[in-house]
Amino acid sequence: MIFKMLSYLFGFKGYTININIFFAIVFSGLIAIFVLFKPMEIQNKKFNDLALFELGKFTMYELNTEGLDTLTIGSKAFRYTNRYIIEDVNYTDNSKEYIANIESNTGVYKGTVLDLDGDVVYTREDGLTFESQHVTYNKKTSIAISKDKYFAYKQNNTLKGSYIKYNNKKNKIYSKNVVAVYKLKEENK
């Protein structure tokens, strides 16, 4: 029955098709499918860096024998095996002589290094403030580094540049391509 239908389809009216011709046609069709159609390439992705958990309204206190060392607050955080990724970071370092506060859109906290991105504002309790788009802060050395443009100010004095390295322990600023406006104090005589 199948042979009669195939012979009618291929124009062999009234003839029956030989079984060898039938298999040759089927085999040719399979070869054509194999050559003309490429199989789908399925990519196996390896997910070896998945977050262990996600936290909403993140708060982390770090304490030492004298009291509060650092405080990190965020609207959301992801905990990985070796780091935290935090959104809307508000970080306060109380471990040195002057308290330093850093705020940014996002941050990666790994070991003693806090890597901040997006609208970073560094403020020290004596009034020194600088703003940049990317800042790396090392908690152990109290050094904040920005390789991007920055704007710093304290009272009426301003400072602009393309690089800043601020040491909170020594209260020293190292900078490149500096433009400074400094107001001198008047002496009363």
Secondary structure per residue as TSV (DSSP state, phi and psi in degrees):
chain	resnum	aa	ss	phi	psi
A	1	M	-	360.0	-47.1
A	2	I	H	-63.4	-40.1
A	3	F	H	-64.3	-36.2
A	4	K	H	-67.6	-39.5
A	5	M	H	-66.6	-42.5
A	6	L	H	-66.4	-38.9
A	7	S	H	-67.0	-33.9
A	8	Y	H	-68.8	-40.6
A	9	L	H	-64.8	-38.1
A	10	F	T	-91.5	8.9
A	11	G	T	87.5	14.3
A	12	F	-	-95.6	68.5
A	13	K	T	-69.6	126.0
A	14	G	T	82.7	-5.4
A	15	Y	-	-107.4	153.8
A	16	T	-	-100.9	150.2
A	17	I	-	-92.1	141.6
A	18	N	-	-72.1	145.5
A	19	I	H	-63.2	-33.9
A	20	N	H	-66.5	-38.9
A	21	I	H	-66.8	-40.0
A	22	F	H	-58.6	-49.6
A	23	F	H	-68.7	-30.6
A	24	A	H	-66.4	-38.7
A	25	I	H	-67.5	-44.9
A	26	V	H	-64.0	-43.7
A	27	F	H	-63.5	-41.3
A	28	S	H	-62.8	-40.3
A	29	G	H	-63.4	-41.5
A	30	L	H	-67.1	-39.8
A	31	I	H	-63.1	-41.9
A	32	A	H	-62.1	-41.8
A	33	I	H	-63.3	-43.1
A	34	F	H	-64.2	-39.1
A	35	V	H	-78.9	-42.3
A	36	L	H	-81.7	-33.2
A	37	F	S	-105.8	126.8
A	38	K	-	-92.9	140.4
A	39	P	-	-69.3	154.3
A	40	M	-	-66.4	137.5
A	41	E	-	-93.9	112.5
A	42	I	-	-97.9	121.4
A	43	Q	-	-91.0	128.9
A	44	N	-	-90.7	114.3
A	45	K	-	-96.8	137.3
A	46	K	-	-101.7	116.9
A	47	F	-	-101.2	86.0
A	48	N	-	-100.2	-0.2
A	49	D	-	-128.3	65.4
A	50	L	-	-95.0	146.4
A	51	A	-	-66.1	137.2
A	52	L	S	-71.4	-40.0
A	53	F	E	-161.7	164.0
A	54	E	E	-118.3	138.2
A	55	L	E	-121.5	136.9
A	56	G	E	-99.3	144.0
A	57	K	E	52.4	70.7
A	58	F	E	-82.1	132.3
A	59	T	E	-139.6	127.4
A	60	M	E	-129.9	123.3
A	61	Y	E	-103.3	134.3
A	62	E	E	-117.7	124.1
A	63	L	E	-113.1	151.2
A	64	N	E	-124.4	-172.5
A	65	T	T	-67.3	-21.7
A	66	E	T	-93.1	-10.4
A	67	G	E	137.2	-145.7
A	68	L	E	-70.9	125.2
A	69	D	E	-95.3	-57.5
A	70	T	E	-139.8	156.3
A	71	L	E	-134.2	126.0
A	72	T	E	-122.9	125.3
A	73	I	E	-124.7	143.5
A	74	G	E	-154.1	160.4
A	75	S	E	-78.3	-25.5
A	76	K	E	-157.2	147.5
A	77	A	E	-145.4	150.3
A	78	F	E	-119.8	128.1
A	79	R	E	-100.4	121.7
A	80	Y	-	-107.8	177.5
A	81	T	S	-62.9	-30.6
A	82	N	S	-125.7	6.2
A	83	R	-	-162.7	166.4
A	84	Y	E	-114.2	139.5
A	85	I	E	-112.0	120.7
A	86	I	E	-122.0	138.5
A	87	E	E	-102.4	145.4
A	88	D	E	53.7	61.8
A	89	V	E	-75.2	136.1
A	90	N	E	-133.4	103.9
A	91	Y	E	-113.8	129.5
A	92	T	E	-122.0	125.7
A	93	D	E	-107.1	111.3
A	94	N	-	-105.7	13.0
A	95	S	S	-85.5	-13.2
A	96	K	S	-111.8	-174.1
A	97	E	S	-61.1	-44.9
A	98	Y	S	-105.7	137.7
A	99	I	-	-76.2	132.1
A	100	A	E	-116.6	139.0
A	101	N	E	-124.7	135.7
A	102	I	E	-129.7	131.6
A	103	E	E	-123.7	144.4
A	104	S	E	-160.7	171.9
A	105	N	E	-70.6	-46.7
A	106	T	E	-139.4	159.5
A	107	G	E	-156.1	151.3
A	108	V	E	-117.9	119.5
A	109	Y	E	-108.0	109.0
A	110	K	E	-131.4	113.9
A	111	G	T	65.5	-114.9
A	112	T	T	-109.2	9.8
A	113	V	E	-112.5	132.6
A	114	L	E	-114.9	116.1
A	115	D	E	-105.4	112.5
A	116	L	E	-111.8	141.1
A	117	D	E	-133.1	140.3
A	118	G	E	85.8	108.6
A	119	D	E	49.7	55.8
A	120	V	E	-81.6	131.0
A	121	V	E	-127.0	117.3
A	122	Y	E	-104.1	123.5
A	123	T	E	-129.0	133.5
A	124	R	E	-109.7	152.7
A	125	E	T	-63.0	-20.9
A	126	D	T	-84.9	2.5
A	127	G	S	107.7	-10.8
A	128	L	-	-69.5	130.0
A	129	T	E	-137.2	139.5
A	130	F	E	-138.8	150.1
A	131	E	E	-124.5	140.6
A	132	S	E	-157.7	178.4
A	133	Q	E	-95.6	-22.5
A	134	H	E	-144.7	128.2
A	135	V	E	-137.7	137.1
A	136	T	E	-111.2	124.5
A	137	Y	E	-118.9	125.3
A	138	N	E	-100.6	115.1
A	139	K	T	-66.8	-36.3
A	140	K	T	-66.5	-42.6
A	141	T	T	-96.7	-9.5
A	142	S	T	59.5	37.0
A	143	I	E	-111.4	128.2
A	144	A	E	-108.7	131.1
A	145	I	E	-127.2	133.2
A	146	S	E	-128.8	124.0
A	147	K	-	-94.2	3.8
A	148	D	S	-99.9	174.9
A	149	K	-	-61.7	147.7
A	150	Y	E	-141.7	164.5
A	151	F	E	-136.1	121.5
A	152	A	E	-119.7	150.3
A	153	Y	E	-155.0	153.4
A	154	K	E	-149.3	114.0
A	155	Q	T	56.2	-119.7
A	156	N	T	-94.5	-0.4
A	157	N	E	-91.6	134.9
A	158	T	E	-127.3	158.1
A	159	L	E	-148.3	132.1
A	160	K	E	-126.7	151.2
A	161	G	E	-172.6	-178.6
A	162	S	S	-103.8	-7.4
A	163	Y	E	-156.1	139.7
A	164	I	E	-140.4	137.9
A	165	K	E	-128.7	111.7
A	166	Y	E	-112.7	124.9
A	167	N	E	-102.0	110.3
A	168	N	T	-71.2	-31.7
A	169	K	T	-65.2	-46.9
A	170	K	T	-94.5	-5.5
A	171	N	T	54.8	49.1
A	172	K	E	-125.6	142.2
A	173	I	E	-116.5	130.4
A	174	Y	E	-114.0	133.0
A	175	S	E	-146.7	163.5
A	176	K	E	-126.1	149.6
A	177	N	S	52.5	57.6
A	178	V	-	-88.3	136.5
A	179	V	E	-125.4	117.0
A	180	A	E	-121.4	143.3
A	181	V	E	-122.9	116.2
A	182	Y	-	-124.5	127.0
A	183	K	-	-94.6	120.9
A	184	L	-	-80.1	144.1
A	185	K	-	-81.3	140.7
A	186	E	-	-85.5	142.2
A	187	E	-	-92.9	139.1
A	188	N	-	-91.1	122.9
A	189	K	-	-117.4	360.0
